[in-house]
Amino acid sequence: MIIVNLDVMMAKRKIGLAALAECIGLTQANLSILKNGKGKAIRFSTLNQLCKELECQPGDILEYREE
């Protein structure tokens, strides 16, 4: 199972949903879906922008756990 830790990284960087969505060029609704772990996929370009804005690595946002 892939766990999305975007909310954790956003809290660590003290950035809100609206600000991050604007920075990376996503709608708040789409970013919220991703943040809440409801998304089915993520584009590498989106992951790249998230890592750039949050100054982190992909592994800080995405985590694999066995079910």
mmJSON file of the N, C-alpha and C atoms, coordinates in Angstrom:
{"data_MODEL":{"atom_site":{
"group_PDB":["ATOM","ATOM","ATOM","ATOM","ATOM","ATOM","ATOM","ATOM","ATOM","ATOM","ATOM","ATOM","ATOM","ATOM","ATOM","ATOM","ATOM","ATOM","ATOM","ATOM","ATOM","ATOM","ATOM","ATOM","ATOM","ATOM","ATOM","ATOM","ATOM","ATOM","ATOM","ATOM","ATOM","ATOM","ATOM","ATOM","ATOM","ATOM","ATOM","ATOM","ATOM","ATOM","ATOM","ATOM","ATOM","ATOM","ATOM","ATOM","ATOM","ATOM","ATOM","ATOM","ATOM","ATOM","ATOM","ATOM","ATOM","ATOM","ATOM","ATOM","ATOM","ATOM","ATOM","ATOM","ATOM","ATOM","ATOM","ATOM","ATOM","ATOM","ATOM","ATOM","ATOM","ATOM","ATOM","ATOM","ATOM","ATOM","ATOM","ATOM","ATOM","ATOM","ATOM","ATOM","ATOM","ATOM","ATOM","ATOM","ATOM","ATOM","ATOM","ATOM","ATOM","ATOM","ATOM","ATOM","ATOM","ATOM","ATOM","ATOM","ATOM","ATOM","ATOM","ATOM","ATOM","ATOM","ATOM","ATOM","ATOM","ATOM","ATOM","ATOM","ATOM","ATOM","ATOM","ATOM","ATOM","ATOM","ATOM","ATOM","ATOM","ATOM","ATOM","ATOM","ATOM","ATOM","ATOM","ATOM","ATOM","ATOM","ATOM","ATOM","ATOM","ATOM","ATOM","ATOM","ATOM","ATOM","ATOM","ATOM","ATOM","ATOM","ATOM","ATOM","ATOM","ATOM","ATOM","ATOM","ATOM","ATOM","ATOM","ATOM","ATOM","ATOM","ATOM","ATOM","ATOM","ATOM","ATOM","ATOM","ATOM","ATOM","ATOM","ATOM","ATOM","ATOM","ATOM","ATOM","ATOM","ATOM","ATOM","ATOM","ATOM","ATOM","ATOM","ATOM","ATOM","ATOM","ATOM","ATOM","ATOM","ATOM","ATOM","ATOM","ATOM","ATOM","ATOM","ATOM","ATOM","ATOM","ATOM","ATOM","ATOM","ATOM","ATOM","ATOM","ATOM","ATOM","ATOM","ATOM","ATOM"],
"id":[1,2,3,4,5,6,7,8,9,10,11,12,13,14,15,16,17,18,19,20,21,22,23,24,25,26,27,28,29,30,31,32,33,34,35,36,37,38,39,40,41,42,43,44,45,46,47,48,49,50,51,52,53,54,55,56,57,58,59,60,61,62,63,64,65,66,67,68,69,70,71,72,73,74,75,76,77,78,79,80,81,82,83,84,85,86,87,88,89,90,91,92,93,94,95,96,97,98,99,100,101,102,103,104,105,106,107,108,109,110,111,112,113,114,115,116,117,118,119,120,121,122,123,124,125,126,127,128,129,130,131,132,133,134,135,136,137,138,139,140,141,142,143,144,145,146,147,148,149,150,151,152,153,154,155,156,157,158,159,160,161,162,163,164,165,166,167,168,169,170,171,172,173,174,175,176,177,178,179,180,181,182,183,184,185,186,187,188,189,190,191,192,193,194,195,196,197,198,199,200,201],
"type_symbol":["N","C","C","N","C","C","N","C","C","N","C","C","N","C","C","N","C","C","N","C","C","N","C","C","N","C","C","N","C","C","N","C","C","N","C","C","N","C","C","N","C","C","N","C","C","N","C","C","N","C","C","N","C","C","N","C","C","N","C","C","N","C","C","N","C","C","N","C","C","N","C","C","N","C","C","N","C","C","N","C","C","N","C","C","N","C","C","N","C","C","N","C","C","N","C","C","N","C","C","N","C","C","N","C","C","N","C","C","N","C","C","N","C","C","N","C","C","N","C","C","N","C","C","N","C","C","N","C","C","N","C","C","N","C","C","N","C","C","N","C","C","N","C","C","N","C","C","N","C","C","N","C","C","N","C","C","N","C","C","N","C","C","N","C","C","N","C","C","N","C","C","N","C","C","N","C","C","N","C","C","N","C","C","N","C","C","N","C","C","N","C","C","N","C","C","N","C","C","N","C","C"],
"label_atom_id":["N","CA","C","N","CA","C","N","CA","C","N","CA","C","N","CA","C","N","CA","C","N","CA","C","N","CA","C","N","CA","C","N","CA","C","N","CA","C","N","CA","C","N","CA","C","N","CA","C","N","CA","C","N","CA","C","N","CA","C","N","CA","C","N","CA","C","N","CA","C","N","CA","C","N","CA","C","N","CA","C","N","CA","C","N","CA","C","N","CA","C","N","CA","C","N","CA","C","N","CA","C","N","CA","C","N","CA","C","N","CA","C","N","CA","C","N","CA","C","N","CA","C","N","CA","C","N","CA","C","N","CA","C","N","CA","C","N","CA","C","N","CA","C","N","CA","C","N","CA","C","N","CA","C","N","CA","C","N","CA","C","N","CA","C","N","CA","C","N","CA","C","N","CA","C","N","CA","C","N","CA","C","N","CA","C","N","CA","C","N","CA","C","N","CA","C","N","CA","C","N","CA","C","N","CA","C","N","CA","C","N","CA","C","N","CA","C","N","CA","C","N","CA","C","N","CA","C","N","CA","C","N","CA","C"],
"label_alt_id":[null,null,null,null,null,null,null,null,null,null,null,null,null,null,null,null,null,null,null,null,null,null,null,null,null,null,null,null,null,null,null,null,null,null,null,null,null,null,null,null,null,null,null,null,null,null,null,null,null,null,null,null,null,null,null,null,null,null,null,null,null,null,null,null,null,null,null,null,null,null,null,null,null,null,null,null,null,null,null,null,null,null,null,null,null,null,null,null,null,null,null,null,null,null,null,null,null,null,null,null,null,null,null,null,null,null,null,null,null,null,null,null,null,null,null,null,null,null,null,null,null,null,null,null,null,null,null,null,null,null,null,null,null,null,null,null,null,null,null,null,null,null,null,null,null,null,null,null,null,null,null,null,null,null,null,null,null,null,null,null,null,null,null,null,null,null,null,null,null,null,null,null,null,null,null,null,null,null,null,null,null,null,null,null,null,null,null,null,null,null,null,null,null,null,null,null,null,null,null,null,null],
"label_comp_id":["MET","MET","MET","ILE","ILE","ILE","ILE","ILE","ILE","VAL","VAL","VAL","ASN","ASN","ASN","LEU","LEU","LEU","ASP","ASP","ASP","VAL","VAL","VAL","MET","MET","MET","MET","MET","MET","ALA","ALA","ALA","LYS","LYS","LYS","ARG","ARG","ARG","LYS","LYS","LYS","ILE","ILE","ILE","GLY","GLY","GLY","LEU","LEU","LEU","ALA","ALA","ALA","ALA","ALA","ALA","LEU","LEU","LEU","ALA","ALA","ALA","GLU","GLU","GLU","CYS","CYS","CYS","ILE","ILE","ILE","GLY","GLY","GLY","LEU","LEU","LEU","THR","THR","THR","GLN","GLN","GLN","ALA","ALA","ALA","ASN","ASN","ASN","LEU","LEU","LEU","SER","SER","SER","ILE","ILE","ILE","LEU","LEU","LEU","LYS","LYS","LYS","ASN","ASN","ASN","GLY","GLY","GLY","LYS","LYS","LYS","GLY","GLY","GLY","LYS","LYS","LYS","ALA","ALA","ALA","ILE","ILE","ILE","ARG","ARG","ARG","PHE","PHE","PHE","SER","SER","SER","THR","THR","THR","LEU","LEU","LEU","ASN","ASN","ASN","GLN","GLN","GLN","LEU","LEU","LEU","CYS","CYS","CYS","LYS","LYS","LYS","GLU","GLU","GLU","LEU","LEU","LEU","GLU","GLU","GLU","CYS","CYS","CYS","GLN","GLN","GLN","PRO","PRO","PRO","GLY","GLY","GLY","ASP","ASP","ASP","ILE","ILE","ILE","LEU","LEU","LEU","GLU","GLU","GLU","TYR","TYR","TYR","ARG","ARG","ARG","GLU","GLU","GLU","GLU","GLU","GLU"],
"label_asym_id":["A","A","A","A","A","A","A","A","A","A","A","A","A","A","A","A","A","A","A","A","A","A","A","A","A","A","A","A","A","A","A","A","A","A","A","A","A","A","A","A","A","A","A","A","A","A","A","A","A","A","A","A","A","A","A","A","A","A","A","A","A","A","A","A","A","A","A","A","A","A","A","A","A","A","A","A","A","A","A","A","A","A","A","A","A","A","A","A","A","A","A","A","A","A","A","A","A","A","A","A","A","A","A","A","A","A","A","A","A","A","A","A","A","A","A","A","A","A","A","A","A","A","A","A","A","A","A","A","A","A","A","A","A","A","A","A","A","A","A","A","A","A","A","A","A","A","A","A","A","A","A","A","A","A","A","A","A","A","A","A","A","A","A","A","A","A","A","A","A","A","A","A","A","A","A","A","A","A","A","A","A","A","A","A","A","A","A","A","A","A","A","A","A","A","A","A","A","A","A","A","A"],
"label_entity_id":["1","1","1","1","1","1","1","1","1","1","1","1","1","1","1","1","1","1","1","1","1","1","1","1","1","1","1","1","1","1","1","1","1","1","1","1","1","1","1","1","1","1","1","1","1","1","1","1","1","1","1","1","1","1","1","1","1","1","1","1","1","1","1","1","1","1","1","1","1","1","1","1","1","1","1","1","1","1","1","1","1","1","1","1","1","1","1","1","1","1","1","1","1","1","1","1","1","1","1","1","1","1","1","1","1","1","1","1","1","1","1","1","1","1","1","1","1","1","1","1","1","1","1","1","1","1","1","1","1","1","1","1","1","1","1","1","1","1","1","1","1","1","1","1","1","1","1","1","1","1","1","1","1","1","1","1","1","1","1","1","1","1","1","1","1","1","1","1","1","1","1","1","1","1","1","1","1","1","1","1","1","1","1","1","1","1","1","1","1","1","1","1","1","1","1","1","1","1","1","1","1"],
"label_seq_id":[1,1,1,2,2,2,3,3,3,4,4,4,5,5,5,6,6,6,7,7,7,8,8,8,9,9,9,10,10,10,11,11,11,12,12,12,13,13,13,14,14,14,15,15,15,16,16,16,17,17,17,18,18,18,19,19,19,20,20,20,21,21,21,22,22,22,23,23,23,24,24,24,25,25,25,26,26,26,27,27,27,28,28,28,29,29,29,30,30,30,31,31,31,32,32,32,33,33,33,34,34,34,35,35,35,36,36,36,37,37,37,38,38,38,39,39,39,40,40,40,41,41,41,42,42,42,43,43,43,44,44,44,45,45,45,46,46,46,47,47,47,48,48,48,49,49,49,50,50,50,51,51,51,52,52,52,53,53,53,54,54,54,55,55,55,56,56,56,57,57,57,58,58,58,59,59,59,60,60,60,61,61,61,62,62,62,63,63,63,64,64,64,65,65,65,66,66,66,67,67,67],
"pdbx_PDB_ins_code":[null,null,null,null,null,null,null,null,null,null,null,null,null,null,null,null,null,null,null,null,null,null,null,null,null,null,null,null,null,null,null,null,null,null,null,null,null,null,null,null,null,null,null,null,null,null,null,null,null,null,null,null,null,null,null,null,null,null,null,null,null,null,null,null,null,null,null,null,null,null,null,null,null,null,null,null,null,null,null,null,null,null,null,null,null,null,null,null,null,null,null,null,null,null,null,null,null,null,null,null,null,null,null,null,null,null,null,null,null,null,null,null,null,null,null,null,null,null,null,null,null,null,null,null,null,null,null,null,null,null,null,null,null,null,null,null,null,null,null,null,null,null,null,null,null,null,null,null,null,null,null,null,null,null,null,null,null,null,null,null,null,null,null,null,null,null,null,null,null,null,null,null,null,null,null,null,null,null,null,null,null,null,null,null,null,null,null,null,null,null,null,null,null,null,null,null,null,null,null,null,null],
"Cartn_x":[0.847,0.0,0.895,0.558,1.288,0.575,1.313,0.805,1.315,0.426,0.801,0.954,2.168,2.481,2.574,1.817,1.865,1.435,0.42,-0.044,1.036,1.84,2.947,3.996,4.363,5.373,4.866,3.593,3.03,3.072,2.778,2.823,4.255,5.21,6.612,7.096,6.621,7.05,6.137,5.085,4.137,3.564,3.045,2.419,1.017,0.069,-1.32,-1.639,-2.801,-3.253,-3.357,-3.964,-4.162,-2.828,-1.91,-0.6,0.179,0.183,0.929,0.306,-1.016,-1.702,-1.341,-1.313,-0.953,0.49,1.391,2.814,3.074,2.349,2.637,1.679,0.675,-0.225,-1.303,-1.731,-2.85,-4.039,-5.225,-6.378,-6.322,-6.957,-7.012,-7.723,-8.745,-9.501,-8.612,-7.83,-6.951,-5.845,-5.293,-4.257,-4.835,-6.052,-6.716,-6.932,-7.333,-7.508,-6.197,-5.125,-3.809,-3.397,-3.583,-3.2,-3.933,-5.18,-5.996,-5.857,-4.945,-4.697,-5.78,-6.612,-7.717,-7.348,-6.189,-5.777,-5.364,-5.517,-5.148,-3.786,-3.316,-2.051,-1.504,-0.222,0.401,1.377,1.352,2.292,3.665,4.688,6.043,6.274,5.651,5.823,5.217,4.099,3.485,4.36,4.852,5.737,7.004,7.518,8.701,8.435,7.288,6.949,6.739,6.085,5.884,7.226,8.13,9.447,10.217,10.096,10.779,10.251,8.936,8.331,8.499,8.433,8.535,9.98,10.893,12.316,12.502,12.011,12.083,12.347,12.415,12.603,11.266,11.1,9.855,9.518,10.52,10.301,9.773,9.89,9.308,7.795,7.332,5.911,5.213,5.89,5.31,6.017,5.248,5.796,5.094,5.851,5.259,5.164,3.978,3.767,3.063,3.497,2.795,1.455,0.471,-0.875,-0.975],
"Cartn_y":[-1.173,0.0,1.239,2.195,3.457,4.469,5.063,6.08,7.442,8.418,9.778,10.613,11.102,11.908,13.4,13.822,15.223,16.156,15.764,16.609,16.806,15.769,15.86,16.854,16.736,17.648,19.079,19.266,20.611,21.218,20.425,20.91,21.256,20.411,20.681,21.968,22.24,23.438,24.639,24.408,25.47,26.164,25.348,25.884,25.305,26.144,25.728,25.181,24.572,23.947,24.962,26.099,27.105,27.632,27.921,28.451,27.425,26.173,25.136,24.86,24.816,24.582,25.661,26.902,28.007,27.896,27.532,27.411,26.339,25.232,24.121,24.057,24.933,24.998,23.924,23.469,22.528,23.234,22.692,23.238,22.766,23.516,23.111,21.774,21.55,20.3,19.101,19.212,18.104,17.883,18.946,18.798,18.198,18.563,18.012,16.504,16.071,14.635,13.901,14.46,13.849,13.86,14.98,15.132,14.154,13.903,13.015,11.542,11.237,9.848,9.216,10.033,9.524,9.404,9.939,9.899,8.502,8.224,6.927,6.97,8.166,8.315,9.721,9.871,11.195,11.277,12.379,12.587,12.913,12.468,12.794,14.297,15.007,16.463,17.105,16.566,17.068,16.738,15.506,15.096,15.951,16.25,17.105,18.49,19.077,20.411,20.402,19.349,19.242,19.183,18.351,18.226,19.544,20.239,21.529,22.544,22.68,23.672,23.318,22.023,21.598,21.295,21.414,21.141,19.785,18.737,17.394,16.388,15.147,14.049,13.324,12.619,11.88,10.915,10.324,9.413,10.095,11.411,12.16,12.291,12.192,12.352,11.005,10.071,8.756,7.679,6.762,5.705,4.386,3.297,1.978,1.218,0.649,-0.206,-1.478,-2.595,-3.839,-3.835,-4.414,-4.442,-5.517],
"Cartn_z":[0.0,0.0,0.0,-0.819,-0.874,0.019,0.926,1.837,1.371,1.313,0.924,2.192,2.418,3.604,3.276,2.282,1.867,2.994,3.74,4.842,5.898,6.13,7.097,6.602,5.326,4.773,4.739,4.436,4.428,5.826,6.833,8.217,8.622,8.224,8.551,7.909,6.705,5.974,6.239,7.027,7.379,6.149,5.235,4.036,3.932,3.573,3.461,2.085,2.0,0.761,-0.377,-0.114,-1.165,-1.687,-0.785,-1.195,-2.007,-1.556,-2.27,-3.627,-3.679,-4.953,-5.967,-5.512,-6.416,-6.885,-5.988,-6.326,-7.375,-7.294,-8.208,-9.396,-9.41,-10.559,-10.584,-9.421,-9.318,-8.688,-8.924,-8.221,-6.778,-5.898,-4.491,-4.349,-5.158,-5.091,-5.431,-6.5,-6.886,-5.861,-5.324,-4.314,-3.038,-2.705,-1.531,-1.676,-2.852,-3.12,-2.898,-3.397,-3.221,-1.751,-1.104,0.3,1.207,0.897,1.731,1.37,0.456,0.091,-0.759,-1.39,-2.198,-3.672,-4.06,-5.457,-5.887,-7.164,-7.712,-8.396,-8.716,-9.432,-9.198,-9.486,-9.44,-10.607,-11.289,-12.397,-11.832,-12.539,-12.11,-12.106,-13.03,-13.063,-11.803,-11.326,-10.095,-8.896,-8.846,-7.76,-7.755,-8.932,-9.056,-8.479,-8.826,-8.323,-6.813,-6.299,-4.85,-4.13,-4.639,-4.008,-4.063,-5.182,-5.331,-4.32,-4.243,-3.348,-1.873,-1.552,-0.15,0.26,-0.706,-0.465,0.217,-0.478,0.064,-1.05,-0.69,-1.626,-1.836,-2.967,-3.195,-2.048,-1.447,-0.327,0.923,0.987,2.108,1.944,0.706,0.4,0.246,-0.41,-0.676,0.133,0.689,1.524,1.194,1.167,0.918,2.228,2.487,3.665,3.199,3.734,3.437,4.143,3.493,4.088,5.137],
"occupancy":[1.0,1.0,1.0,1.0,1.0,1.0,1.0,1.0,1.0,1.0,1.0,1.0,1.0,1.0,1.0,1.0,1.0,1.0,1.0,1.0,1.0,1.0,1.0,1.0,1.0,1.0,1.0,1.0,1.0,1.0,1.0,1.0,1.0,1.0,1.0,1.0,1.0,1.0,1.0,1.0,1.0,1.0,1.0,1.0,1.0,1.0,1.0,1.0,1.0,1.0,1.0,1.0,1.0,1.0,1.0,1.0,1.0,1.0,1.0,1.0,1.0,1.0,1.0,1.0,1.0,1.0,1.0,1.0,1.0,1.0,1.0,1.0,1.0,1.0,1.0,1.0,1.0,1.0,1.0,1.0,1.0,1.0,1.0,1.0,1.0,1.0,1.0,1.0,1.0,1.0,1.0,1.0,1.0,1.0,1.0,1.0,1.0,1.0,1.0,1.0,1.0,1.0,1.0,1.0,1.0,1.0,1.0,1.0,1.0,1.0,1.0,1.0,1.0,1.0,1.0,1.0,1.0,1.0,1.0,1.0,1.0,1.0,1.0,1.0,1.0,1.0,1.0,1.0,1.0,1.0,1.0,1.0,1.0,1.0,1.0,1.0,1.0,1.0,1.0,1.0,1.0,1.0,1.0,1.0,1.0,1.0,1.0,1.0,1.0,1.0,1.0,1.0,1.0,1.0,1.0,1.0,1.0,1.0,1.0,1.0,1.0,1.0,1.0,1.0,1.0,1.0,1.0,1.0,1.0,1.0,1.0,1.0,1.0,1.0,1.0,1.0,1.0,1.0,1.0,1.0,1.0,1.0,1.0,1.0,1.0,1.0,1.0,1.0,1.0,1.0,1.0,1.0,1.0,1.0,1.0,1.0,1.0,1.0,1.0,1.0,1.0],
"B_iso_or_equiv":[0.0,0.0,0.0,0.0,0.0,0.0,0.0,0.0,0.0,0.0,0.0,0.0,0.0,0.0,0.0,0.0,0.0,0.0,0.0,0.0,0.0,0.0,0.0,0.0,0.0,0.0,0.0,0.0,0.0,0.0,0.0,0.0,0.0,0.0,0.0,0.0,0.0,0.0,0.0,0.0,0.0,0.0,0.0,0.0,0.0,0.0,0.0,0.0,0.0,0.0,0.0,0.0,0.0,0.0,0.0,0.0,0.0,0.0,0.0,0.0,0.0,0.0,0.0,0.0,0.0,0.0,0.0,0.0,0.0,0.0,0.0,0.0,0.0,0.0,0.0,0.0,0.0,0.0,0.0,0.0,0.0,0.0,0.0,0.0,0.0,0.0,0.0,0.0,0.0,0.0,0.0,0.0,0.0,0.0,0.0,0.0,0.0,0.0,0.0,0.0,0.0,0.0,0.0,0.0,0.0,0.0,0.0,0.0,0.0,0.0,0.0,0.0,0.0,0.0,0.0,0.0,0.0,0.0,0.0,0.0,0.0,0.0,0.0,0.0,0.0,0.0,0.0,0.0,0.0,0.0,0.0,0.0,0.0,0.0,0.0,0.0,0.0,0.0,0.0,0.0,0.0,0.0,0.0,0.0,0.0,0.0,0.0,0.0,0.0,0.0,0.0,0.0,0.0,0.0,0.0,0.0,0.0,0.0,0.0,0.0,0.0,0.0,0.0,0.0,0.0,0.0,0.0,0.0,0.0,0.0,0.0,0.0,0.0,0.0,0.0,0.0,0.0,0.0,0.0,0.0,0.0,0.0,0.0,0.0,0.0,0.0,0.0,0.0,0.0,0.0,0.0,0.0,0.0,0.0,0.0,0.0,0.0,0.0,0.0,0.0,0.0],
"pdbx_formal_charge":[null,null,null,null,null,null,null,null,null,null,null,null,null,null,null,null,null,null,null,null,null,null,null,null,null,null,null,null,null,null,null,null,null,null,null,null,null,null,null,null,null,null,null,null,null,null,null,null,null,null,null,null,null,null,null,null,null,null,null,null,null,null,null,null,null,null,null,null,null,null,null,null,null,null,null,null,null,null,null,null,null,null,null,null,null,null,null,null,null,null,null,null,null,null,null,null,null,null,null,null,null,null,null,null,null,null,null,null,null,null,null,null,null,null,null,null,null,null,null,null,null,null,null,null,null,null,null,null,null,null,null,null,null,null,null,null,null,null,null,null,null,null,null,null,null,null,null,null,null,null,null,null,null,null,null,null,null,null,null,null,null,null,null,null,null,null,null,null,null,null,null,null,null,null,null,null,null,null,null,null,null,null,null,null,null,null,null,null,null,null,null,null,null,null,null,null,null,null,null,null,null],
"auth_seq_id":[1,1,1,2,2,2,3,3,3,4,4,4,5,5,5,6,6,6,7,7,7,8,8,8,9,9,9,10,10,10,11,11,11,12,12,12,13,13,13,14,14,14,15,15,15,16,16,16,17,17,17,18,18,18,19,19,19,20,20,20,21,21,21,22,22,22,23,23,23,24,24,24,25,25,25,26,26,26,27,27,27,28,28,28,29,29,29,30,30,30,31,31,31,32,32,32,33,33,33,34,34,34,35,35,35,36,36,36,37,37,37,38,38,38,39,39,39,40,40,40,41,41,41,42,42,42,43,43,43,44,44,44,45,45,45,46,46,46,47,47,47,48,48,48,49,49,49,50,50,50,51,51,51,52,52,52,53,53,53,54,54,54,55,55,55,56,56,56,57,57,57,58,58,58,59,59,59,60,60,60,61,61,61,62,62,62,63,63,63,64,64,64,65,65,65,66,66,66,67,67,67],
"auth_comp_id":["MET","MET","MET","ILE","ILE","ILE","ILE","ILE","ILE","VAL","VAL","VAL","ASN","ASN","ASN","LEU","LEU","LEU","ASP","ASP","ASP","VAL","VAL","VAL","MET","MET","MET","MET","MET","MET","ALA","ALA","ALA","LYS","LYS","LYS","ARG","ARG","ARG","LYS","LYS","LYS","ILE","ILE","ILE","GLY","GLY","GLY","LEU","LEU","LEU","ALA","ALA","ALA","ALA","ALA","ALA","LEU","LEU","LEU","ALA","ALA","ALA","GLU","GLU","GLU","CYS","CYS","CYS","ILE","ILE","ILE","GLY","GLY","GLY","LEU","LEU","LEU","THR","THR","THR","GLN","GLN","GLN","ALA","ALA","ALA","ASN","ASN","ASN","LEU","LEU","LEU","SER","SER","SER","ILE","ILE","ILE","LEU","LEU","LEU","LYS","LYS","LYS","ASN","ASN","ASN","GLY","GLY","GLY","LYS","LYS","LYS","GLY","GLY","GLY","LYS","LYS","LYS","ALA","ALA","ALA","ILE","ILE","ILE","ARG","ARG","ARG","PHE","PHE","PHE","SER","SER","SER","THR","THR","THR","LEU","LEU","LEU","ASN","ASN","ASN","GLN","GLN","GLN","LEU","LEU","LEU","CYS","CYS","CYS","LYS","LYS","LYS","GLU","GLU","GLU","LEU","LEU","LEU","GLU","GLU","GLU","CYS","CYS","CYS","GLN","GLN","GLN","PRO","PRO","PRO","GLY","GLY","GLY","ASP","ASP","ASP","ILE","ILE","ILE","LEU","LEU","LEU","GLU","GLU","GLU","TYR","TYR","TYR","ARG","ARG","ARG","GLU","GLU","GLU","GLU","GLU","GLU"],
"auth_asym_id":["A","A","A","A","A","A","A","A","A","A","A","A","A","A","A","A","A","A","A","A","A","A","A","A","A","A","A","A","A","A","A","A","A","A","A","A","A","A","A","A","A","A","A","A","A","A","A","A","A","A","A","A","A","A","A","A","A","A","A","A","A","A","A","A","A","A","A","A","A","A","A","A","A","A","A","A","A","A","A","A","A","A","A","A","A","A","A","A","A","A","A","A","A","A","A","A","A","A","A","A","A","A","A","A","A","A","A","A","A","A","A","A","A","A","A","A","A","A","A","A","A","A","A","A","A","A","A","A","A","A","A","A","A","A","A","A","A","A","A","A","A","A","A","A","A","A","A","A","A","A","A","A","A","A","A","A","A","A","A","A","A","A","A","A","A","A","A","A","A","A","A","A","A","A","A","A","A","A","A","A","A","A","A","A","A","A","A","A","A","A","A","A","A","A","A","A","A","A","A","A","A"],
"auth_atom_id":["N","CA","C","N","CA","C","N","CA","C","N","CA","C","N","CA","C","N","CA","C","N","CA","C","N","CA","C","N","CA","C","N","CA","C","N","CA","C","N","CA","C","N","CA","C","N","CA","C","N","CA","C","N","CA","C","N","CA","C","N","CA","C","N","CA","C","N","CA","C","N","CA","C","N","CA","C","N","CA","C","N","CA","C","N","CA","C","N","CA","C","N","CA","C","N","CA","C","N","CA","C","N","CA","C","N","CA","C","N","CA","C","N","CA","C","N","CA","C","N","CA","C","N","CA","C","N","CA","C","N","CA","C","N","CA","C","N","CA","C","N","CA","C","N","CA","C","N","CA","C","N","CA","C","N","CA","C","N","CA","C","N","CA","C","N","CA","C","N","CA","C","N","CA","C","N","CA","C","N","CA","C","N","CA","C","N","CA","C","N","CA","C","N","CA","C","N","CA","C","N","CA","C","N","CA","C","N","CA","C","N","CA","C","N","CA","C","N","CA","C","N","CA","C","N","CA","C","N","CA","C","N","CA","C"],
"pdbx_PDB_model_num":[1,1,1,1,1,1,1,1,1,1,1,1,1,1,1,1,1,1,1,1,1,1,1,1,1,1,1,1,1,1,1,1,1,1,1,1,1,1,1,1,1,1,1,1,1,1,1,1,1,1,1,1,1,1,1,1,1,1,1,1,1,1,1,1,1,1,1,1,1,1,1,1,1,1,1,1,1,1,1,1,1,1,1,1,1,1,1,1,1,1,1,1,1,1,1,1,1,1,1,1,1,1,1,1,1,1,1,1,1,1,1,1,1,1,1,1,1,1,1,1,1,1,1,1,1,1,1,1,1,1,1,1,1,1,1,1,1,1,1,1,1,1,1,1,1,1,1,1,1,1,1,1,1,1,1,1,1,1,1,1,1,1,1,1,1,1,1,1,1,1,1,1,1,1,1,1,1,1,1,1,1,1,1,1,1,1,1,1,1,1,1,1,1,1,1,1,1,1,1,1,1]
}}}
